[in-house]
Amino acid sequence: MKLLLIADEESKYLWDFYEPGKLDGLDLIISCGDLKPEYLEFLATFAHCPVFYVHGNHDTEYQTKPPGGCICIDDTLICYQGVRILGLGGCMQYRQDVKLPFQCTEQQMKHRILKQKFHLWRNHGFDILVTHAPAKGLHDLQDLPHHGFACFRELLDHYQPKLFCHGHVHLNYGNLPRQENYHETVIINAYEKYHYEFCS
């Protein structure tokens, strides 16, 4: 399965300088958040495959204008072409003065995962984890806004999915890894765009 993973920054190569054929051959586009709804709609229009997405912490516009033609997989375990995909958007809560829709505490994220427990049991786990924030100690940073979730790491340890893709931590923040292995899981920072061939 040929995947296009995207997050955080719209690709000029795909959008501003689009030419027919650039999106050919893809089986699925996965957005890990913080992208303009118009961009996702553009990709959904010109690609011959679905566009799945989770919310990033800056995607408040999606509440009134969700990207048309795209499928939100937040808090969902979806099966596509035999591949089980779990979506968990948002990031660590770092604003205490206001309640923002796509920020949550570690405990709140654990509760969201717990609500998927039956689906995870019925489907014998999952193959791909799609999030906005990284897992704790894996591609995250020291500042609170970019802390990873420990419960994501627990998911990786327990279910050992083949792929974990996230956004939120921009590669231009410093010398950060694009891809690494964690036990049986390949972890990919989907910043801007990344092509990945998933073998089920």
Secondary structure, DSSP 4 states (H G I P E B T S, - for coil): -EEEEEESS--TTTTTT--TTTTTT-SEEEE-S---HHHHHHHHHHSSS-EEE---TTGGGGGTSPPTT-EE-BTEEEEETTEEEEEE--EE---SSS--TTEE-HHHHHHHHHTTHHHHHHTTS-SEEEESS-BTTBS--SSGGGPPBHHHHHHHHHH--SEEEE-SS-GGGSS--SEEEETTEEEEE-SEEEEEE---
